[in-house]
Amino acid sequence: MTESSRERSSAPPGRIAVRKTYKLYIGGAFPRSESGRSYEVSAVDGRFLANAAQASRKDARDAVVAARKAQPGWAKATAYNRGQVLYRVAEVLEGRRAQFVADLRDAGSPDAEAEVDAAIDRWVWYAGWTDKVAAVLGTVNPVAGPYFDFSAPEPTGVVAVLAPQRSALLGLVSTVAPVIATGNTCVVVASTDRPLPAITLAEVLATSDLPGGVVNLLTGSTPEIAPWLAAHADVNALDLTGADPAGAVELEIAAAQTVKRVLPAPAAEPDWSADPGLRRLSAFLETKTVWHPLGV
Amino acid sequence: MTVIESYADVVRDSGTLRRFLHGLPGVDQVGAEARAAVLATRSIKKDAKAYALDLAIRCVDLTTLEGADTAGKVRALCAKGRQPDPTDLSTPPVAAICIYPDLVGTAVRELAGSTVKVASVATAFPSGRASLSTKLADVREAVAAGADEIDMVIDRGAFLAGDYLRVHDEIVAVREACGAAHLKVILETGELSTLDNVRRASWLALLAGGHVIKTSTGKAATSATPPVSLVMLEAVRDFALATGERRGVKLAGGIRTAKEAVRYLVQVNEVAGPEWLDPDLFRFGASSLLNDIILQRQKLRTGAYSGPDYVTLD
């Protein structure tokens, strides 16, 4: 779909535009919201773009179930295999370039072409980290005893990601890719006002080799869905990047009831074009330490 | 006396029995599926949901029927049956623990002093392919070990071959061997192929004196489905209308979520009647269902979605 096909008026005379029905992405399928609700998405200039599905708490619950189901298999896949799958996603992203550029222009990106480039590069960058993160973050520990002692990073599990509200593609990719690169699965709440790039990304993920349920994408009101994910006992970690700073403390308190790992909300949305470093990769990893008797 | 007086002439010989069973009204399969689908759309919320979840727990026959069952596993299951959710002592106990006959003694010791009954499968479960004397010995051993309820399987081969009297006489013999124990008759509806057959098998088991008719062993490819349970509930309702005796239904196999369980309870209420919303007349045979119901109960209590980390693995 191109920019123009989203506008009914631009269909050639005599042809009725075929318009997409926007849905959620849960467990590898595209269901409507259980609530049957949708909301209007507008471009930055106020022009009507589309009706997007407005996810309810039950959609969030279903998404967590799908993410939990997919998690063991994704974590068990070899790091090399995960890297290949993520690289394949980058390939398909590249193929959808024109659509992403159009989506981002509507979403008010200052330089849509550059943002798409950066997003694809960011995805490839994280794909490369899948089989290196254990070597960099794992350690061999010197211990006072006849043991071979080493620590290895393991995925935390199911991560709820509140995607950034402003940067609808680069910010989204920069929060989702590090979570799944290490073997976590996630439930992502897309930017409330700019959900279309996220929906297009879901279509990319669905047509890549990514197993269903590894990424589940909800569109709708972040303040409505976030508390349910924060309090959900089967969510292991919470990325508050896209949370309303005023409400983030409440979410952290709710998350503490089930001892979730929390990546706190930034004071303001960061500059996503900067070097991301390993912070987001390491935020959703647990460390397993093994004491192995040397037997000498 | 296990044969109902008014139906004594029906079971006189194989011809009368066959004529009776084949004279039952045929089941409109499309209609049954549509009716079951409509009943599944009821929205059960808040207080009604809390009631339904507790009722569902009280109706569960917590089951383990694996070759790998050990005394330890049965003890753990019994502990769970008595106290399904240790974080919430208001959770009611289940109706019964359902196990293989050789483990009945273990379960009876573990459940002493509780309301939880011990149910044992018998009669060469799950295939039912053994001689009648072997089947009866199986039943007697389970009853002697202290089983309160016996889950028998019918001879599906004989039923499908049209030898209804043989199936009937076998159920009668097993009922006698049960003594005071309650008898549940497993029809294994997944192997009966049509809803007409389900209706016939239901009536056959009721005429032969089964206290409860049960859908499946849980070992066949298809187990309890909404249309099958609809037909069986109609059978016990019609049997009660004809004879005044209330018999039970047990749905087993494939029911894993609280949502499905609540839908079946709606069906029980609407098809058989509210009197059947009682563990004496309605049961779920299940293992993983209980955990899902507990998760839903926790959600109602705390307001937050719960997860499998907060219930036992079994």
Chai-1 contact restraints between the chains, C-beta under 6 A:
chainA,res_idxA,chainB,res_idxB,connection_type,confidence,min_distance_angstrom,max_distance_angstrom,comment,restraint_id
A,R61,B,Y305,contact,1.0,0.0,6.0,A-B,restraint_1
A,A231,B,A304,contact,1.0,0.0,6.0,A-B,restraint_2
A,H232,B,Y305,contact,1.0,0.0,6.0,A-B,restraint_3
A,A233,B,S306,contact,1.0,0.0,6.0,A-B,restraint_4
A,A233,B,G307,contact,1.0,0.0,6.0,A-B,restraint_5
A,A233,B,Y310,contact,1.0,0.0,6.0,A-B,restraint_6
A,D234,B,G307,contact,1.0,0.0,6.0,A-B,restraint_7
